[in-house]
């Protein structure tokens, strides 16, 4: 007699997926803000925005993932922070344009759905969405056996926000001689993990305590990618603030260059700050060339601001939100031909 196959025996448990959706109802509802119309479970998330206070509302969107930071999550068994990483990363990417986040949608795919792991990830989404004033209005949870190894999963997310057209921050007003300021980061955020893992796990295990870090390797690598929304809100209306850049893959130079008008370049004064211990450790253990460090990592600067010279001191003397500091790290110069 031939073997009888079912969807469940092939590796997909529809009932488990339905139980998971029901289990996260409160987490999702806690993120809702004015404009949310439906609850989870429909074919699409419904959101009715109120743009009556805006002259020309422009929607701004961004999509991203967590990358190989997930491998560190698998090693540590810590799953409730990678969701926060993803939301904050996406929010930062639209906030640098001057946008306020409206809603977020996630994609969670795995070989076999483990209820607690998935719940912890969604808990992270919920925490960060609440902190950013962003509604979690939908998502997709997919079981895909034979694609992922046991215990593995992948994440992606999309955020949609809005900014009035005349308040878009696109860097178009940046000039030769403008100052570049850097806002502190707290670790690798969600970039450079392929290099960091190869280096650090060649010598350490995830549970090894390292004196210069003051914590384990795993704890250091799993620090949550912060949201810079509060910082950007504080500075975006100040005179002389001409642009923001979120420092992700490509480093300080590569990302700040994205907002500079043609013919201008960033001149970083690298000696102005000391690399945080985690980056120093990676450099030392892996004998990583400085140029590679600068390209792969944020090196302690998670956000840059480009400011007119006459307003630089005013920005530097403005009290920062808790957990952040700011310093001058360079200037804008004309590219010499």
C-alpha positions as a printed Julia matrix, in Angstrom:
337×3 Matrix{Float64}:
  0.0    0.0    0.0
  1.32   3.45  -0.89
  2.11   5.88   1.92
 -0.6    8.36   2.79
  0.51  11.98   2.81
 -1.14  14.93   4.53
 -0.22  18.6    4.69
  0.76  18.12   8.33
  2.95  15.09   7.6
  4.75  17.1    4.92
  5.75  19.6    7.6
  3.06  22.3    7.59
  0.71  22.49  10.58
 -2.15  24.83   9.68
 -3.78  24.43  13.09
 -0.57  25.5   14.82
 -0.53  28.62  12.67
 -4.1   29.42  13.61
 -3.32  28.95  17.31
 -0.37  31.29  16.97
 -2.47  34.04  15.36
 -4.97  33.81  18.2
 -2.2   33.92  20.83
 -0.79  37.25  19.61
 -4.09  39.14  19.48
 -3.39  41.28  22.57
  0.21  42.0   21.56
 -0.99  43.36  18.23
 -3.95  45.25  19.7
 -1.64  47.01  22.17
  0.15  48.69  19.24
 -2.97  50.12  17.64
 -3.29  53.85  17.15
 -5.94  56.07  15.56
 -6.39  54.99  11.96
 -6.37  51.21  12.51
 -9.62  49.71  11.25
 -9.34  45.93  11.39
 -7.82  43.32  13.63
 -5.34  40.65  12.49
 -6.52  37.7   10.46
 -7.78  39.42   7.33
 -6.19  39.41   3.91
 -4.83  42.93   4.36
 -4.26  45.43   7.12
 -6.61  48.41   6.94
 -5.49  51.87   8.02
 -7.38  55.14   7.54
 -5.0   58.06   8.11
 -5.99  61.57   9.04
 -3.86  63.94   6.96
 -6.06  67.0    7.54
 -3.24  68.86   9.29
 -0.9   68.43   6.3
 -0.7   70.43   3.08
  0.81  67.7    0.87
  1.21  64.41   2.74
  3.83  62.09   1.28
  3.99  58.4    2.23
  7.45  57.07   3.04
  8.17  53.34   3.24
 11.09  51.04   3.97
 11.64  47.29   4.06
 14.48  45.42   5.74
 15.58  42.34   7.64
 17.74  41.49  10.64
 20.41  39.65   8.65
 22.79  37.17  10.22
 22.26  38.66  13.66
 19.6   35.93  13.72
 22.36  33.32  13.93
 23.46  34.89  17.22
 19.84  34.75  18.39
 19.76  31.03  17.58
 22.96  30.5   19.59
 21.76  32.5   22.62
 18.13  31.43  22.56
 17.12  35.08  22.9
 14.26  35.88  20.54
 12.35  38.81  22.04
 14.83  41.46  20.88
 15.3   40.74  17.15
 11.75  41.95  16.53
 12.66  45.25  18.18
 15.8   45.41  16.04
 13.75  45.09  12.87
 11.09  47.67  13.74
 13.64  50.22  14.95
 15.84  49.75  11.89
 12.9   50.33   9.54
 11.64  53.32  11.54
 15.1   54.92  11.47
 15.22  54.55   7.69
 12.08  56.64   7.2
 12.64  59.01  10.13
 15.8   60.4    8.51
 13.51  61.75   5.76
 11.45  63.58   8.39
  8.65  61.0    8.4
  6.52  59.82  11.31
  5.79  56.06  11.31
  2.17  55.0   10.83
  2.12  51.22  10.6
  4.34  48.14  10.31
  3.92  44.7    8.73
  6.13  41.68   9.4
  7.14  38.45   7.66
  8.2   35.48   9.82
  9.23  32.3    8.03
 10.5   29.08   9.59
 10.88  25.37   8.94
  8.61  24.33  11.79
  6.58  26.81  13.82
  7.56  26.85  17.48
  4.87  28.73  19.34
  7.03  30.26  22.08
  9.8   31.36  19.73
  7.34  33.0   17.34
  5.5   34.6   20.25
  8.75  36.09  21.61
  9.61  37.53  18.19
  6.15  39.08  17.86
  6.47  40.41  21.4
  9.56  42.29  20.21
  7.61  43.74  17.28
  4.89  44.85  19.69
  7.29  46.53  22.13
  9.07  48.52  19.44
  5.86  49.46  17.64
  4.43  50.87  20.87
  7.64  52.78  21.59
  7.64  54.3   18.1
  3.9   55.03  17.98
  3.59  52.64  15.06
  0.69  50.2   14.63
  1.36  46.54  13.87
 -1.51  45.91  11.45
 -0.58  42.67   9.73
  1.98  40.11   8.75
  2.69  36.67   7.43
  3.8   33.59   9.32
  5.01  30.85   7.0
  6.09  27.27   7.65
  8.51  26.16   4.93
  9.98  22.75   5.72
 13.23  21.78   4.01
 14.3   25.42   3.52
 15.35  26.12   7.12
 17.33  23.89   9.45
 15.88  22.89  12.81
 15.27  25.95  15.0
 16.0   28.51  12.28
 13.79  31.29  10.97
 14.02  34.51   9.02
 12.45  37.93   9.48
 11.56  40.86   7.28
  9.42  43.91   7.86
  7.94  46.95   6.17
  7.11  50.29   7.74
  4.98  53.05   6.23
  5.1   56.63   7.48
  4.17  60.13   6.37
  5.78  63.53   6.03
  4.49  66.83   4.65
  6.18  67.48   1.33
  7.69  70.81   2.35
  9.19  69.16   5.44
 10.99  66.33   3.67
 14.64  66.11   4.71
 16.59  65.07   1.64
 19.93  66.78   2.16
 19.46  69.07  -0.83
 20.49  72.11   1.21
 23.82  70.65   2.33
 26.79  72.89   1.48
 30.57  72.89   1.5
 31.77  73.63   5.04
 28.76  72.16   6.85
 29.51  70.29  10.06
 28.83  66.58  10.47
 27.7   65.44  13.92
 27.46  61.87  15.14
 24.94  60.39  17.57
 26.11  57.45  19.65
 25.2   53.84  18.96
 25.25  50.88  21.34
 26.78  48.09  19.29
 26.62  46.5   15.87
 22.88  47.27  15.53
 21.86  45.01  12.59
 24.87  45.3   10.31
 28.29  43.7    9.95
 27.38  40.43  11.66
 28.81  38.21   8.95
 32.27  39.62   9.65
 31.78  39.95  13.42
 30.63  36.34  13.78
 33.52  34.94  11.74
 35.99  36.84  13.9
 34.55  36.48  17.38
 33.34  32.89  17.14
 36.78  31.85  15.93
 38.0   32.51  19.48
 34.99  32.79  21.8
 31.75  30.97  22.46
 28.52  32.91  22.78
 28.55  32.51  26.59
 32.15  33.63  27.16
 32.44  36.66  29.45
 34.93  39.22  28.14
 36.32  41.68  30.65
 36.75  44.58  28.23
 33.11  44.24  27.18
 31.79  43.86  30.7
 29.4   41.17  29.42
 29.32  37.97  27.4
 29.94  37.86  23.66
 26.3   36.96  23.13
 25.0   39.82  25.26
 27.21  42.3   23.44
 26.15  41.1   19.98
 22.46  41.02  20.92
 22.15  44.61  22.12
 19.01  46.12  20.64
 19.32  48.35  17.58
 18.01  51.67  18.99
 15.35  53.84  17.45
 16.63  57.34  16.68
 13.13  58.74  16.21
 13.23  60.79  19.43
 16.61  62.26  18.46
 15.44  63.15  14.96
 12.23  64.72  16.29
 14.3   66.93  18.59
 16.58  68.24  15.84
 14.63  68.17  12.59
 12.93  71.54  13.19
 16.06  73.34  14.35
 17.56  76.02  12.13
 20.56  74.83  10.19
 19.86  71.08  10.4
 20.09  69.99   6.77
 20.02  66.22   6.8
 20.2   62.93   8.7
 21.73  59.58   7.79
 21.07  56.23   9.46
 24.4   54.41   9.72
 23.83  50.87   8.47
 25.8   48.64   6.08
 28.4   50.79   4.35
 29.45  52.61   7.49
 29.59  56.3    8.32
 31.01  57.45   5.0
 28.87  55.27   2.75
 25.57  56.16   4.4
 26.18  59.87   4.91
 27.24  60.16   1.26
 23.72  59.01   0.28
 22.24  62.36   1.35
 24.95  64.64  -0.06
 24.35  66.68  -3.22
 26.54  65.87  -6.21
 30.05  67.24  -5.92
 30.28  67.01  -2.13
 31.94  64.47   0.13
 32.28  63.69   3.81
 35.59  64.31   5.53
 35.52  62.25   8.73
 37.86  63.19  11.58
 38.27  59.64  12.84
 40.42  60.64  15.82
 37.57  62.57  17.45
 36.14  59.53  19.2
 37.28  56.16  20.48
 35.75  53.01  19.06
 33.55  51.18  21.6
 35.18  48.04  23.08
 33.26  45.59  20.87
 34.71  47.08  17.7
 38.19  47.21  19.2
 37.88  43.52  20.07
 36.81  42.58  16.54
 39.68  44.58  15.09
 42.23  42.95  17.42
 41.03  39.34  17.27
 40.52  39.29  13.51
 43.37  41.61  12.51
 40.7   43.33  10.4
 42.0   46.16   8.18
 40.82  49.61   9.28
 39.15  50.24   5.93
 37.08  47.08   6.33
 36.08  48.11   9.86
 34.94  51.5    8.6
 32.94  49.97   5.76
 31.29  47.12   7.69
 30.47  48.77  11.02
 29.03  51.95  12.52
 31.98  52.13  14.97
 29.83  53.69  17.67
 27.98  56.26  15.53
 24.43  55.21  14.69
 23.16  58.47  13.18
 24.78  61.47  11.53
 23.46  65.02  11.23
 24.66  67.57   8.72
 24.39  71.06  10.21
 25.3   74.57   9.06
 28.47  75.85  10.78
 26.68  78.71  12.52
 24.21  76.32  14.19
 26.66  73.59  15.12
 27.18  74.74  18.71
 23.44  75.16  19.26
 22.83  71.55  18.22
 25.75  70.22  20.25
 24.5   72.06  23.36
 20.94  70.76  23.06
 20.08  68.21  25.77
 19.92  64.7   24.3
 17.27  62.04  24.97
 18.33  59.49  27.59
 20.9   57.02  26.35
 22.31  59.16  23.53
 25.26  61.51  23.15
 26.39  63.71  20.27
 29.72  65.05  19.02
 31.26  66.64  15.94
 32.93  64.04  13.74
 33.74  65.88  10.52
 32.7   68.3    7.82
 31.44  68.46   4.25
 33.91  69.35   1.5
 33.78  69.9   -2.22
 35.24  67.02  -4.21
 38.5   68.18  -5.76
 38.85  67.29  -9.44
